[in-house]
Amino acid sequence: MTLTVTDVSLRGLVAAILEKTSAPAAEAKAVADHLVDANLMGHDSHGVQLIGRYVDHIQKGLCKPGTRVSCVNDAGAILQFDGGRGFGIVVGREAMQAAMARCKTTGVVLMTLRHAHHIGRVGAYAEMALAEGLVSIHFVNVVDHQPMVAPFTGRDARFGTNPICIGIPGTARTAPFLLDMATSAVALGKVAVARQAGTSVPDNAVIDAAGQPTTDPAKYFGPPQGALLPFGLHKGYGLMLACEMLAGALSGNGTIQPETPRLGGIVNNMFSFVVDPARLGDGAKIHHEFDELIAYLKDAPTMTGEAVVIAGEPEAKTRDIRIRLGIPLPPGTVAELENAAIASGLGYNALKDLKKL
Ligand code: NAD
């Protein structure tokens, strides 16, 4: 049965599990907040259902709580960091904060972060920049575990779900633009949910182990394992490969090619630009252009009768709803939380503190 709970009580439970698993209190809170915020925004695949994996990775030494980001190259508008397998959510924030501070003097910063444990929902880093009126662009690759996504025309998996994110500040009339997406046609978490629910996945999203298209989510998992497909045929595949080259190679860590170790954790590398739009000319004119562009799009006739959607709107809407009505936790996620609470030593009873709605 689905359990619907308040975000506040869920934050407390996840932080307690992480603290019990050796995370310093401030880090446990930051990671819990990030995961619960992902749930609030409707990205359940990047929410608290990850807690079991985080606990497992900490216990195996594949994620190292208490690790600070270290700067490996400080060269004006270029800043490069190593995350040392620390919580990606912690070292990612530290690297972003440094890039945003530097952007105040340089106007533009290229920041790379290598060797961070899972950085979670990439939109969170763009939101940090948006809060200071900054544009940001992020390319991310995923290493340390088995590939999940096939290259265009390929018959087996050779990539992670390599996300790309672009945040552009809004105006008094227009909400910020926040495009935050995996380069796979669907997130792996959504395939897992479809398998659990006995439903299909969309066309052109999954191939089976023989490389044949399928809408059966179980064919992804096998064994033998199938693969997800990139979104948008060769175009998504091109962007997915760009993530490997930019985030994997230029960060100095590694791409998903087999020489890069696969220890069974999740390691993200990120290649980000941070730009101060105030350096680019007449702010009033730029804002006018944004406002008129979005009004023009919103005025488009649609097939659904509803106005076209701008990236970032679905998440903002879901957040409003879930803050009021709670976060639904399907049985699989409740089981993840129970198992993680037990594995951490906190115990199963900790779930009693969840406030139901
Ligand atoms: P998604 O497909 O739900 O949304 C992608 C983007 O499309 C969002 O910006 C959303 O606002 C926008 N959008 C949604 N519906 C729209 C519509 N009807 N019209 C216009 N725009 C619309 O997201 P996803 O690809 O499943 O990614 C989910 C999350 O997973 C992201 O936060 C991403 O950063 C994260 N992720 C992280 C990793 C990692 O390794 N850290 C890997 C993959 C994905």
Boltz pocket constraint, residues with backbone or C-beta under 6 A from the ligand:
constraints:
  - pocket:
      binder: B
      contacts: [[A, 43], [A, 46], [A, 118], [A, 119], [A, 120], [A, 121], [A, 122], [A, 123], [A, 140], [A, 141], [A, 142], [A, 161], [A, 162], [A, 163], [A, 164], [A, 165], [A, 178], [A, 179], [A, 180], [A, 181], [A, 182], [A, 183], [A, 184], [A, 185], [A, 186], [A, 187], [A, 268], [A, 308], [A, 309], [A, 310], [A, 311], [A, 312], [A, 313], [A, 314], [A, 315]]
      max_distance: 6.0
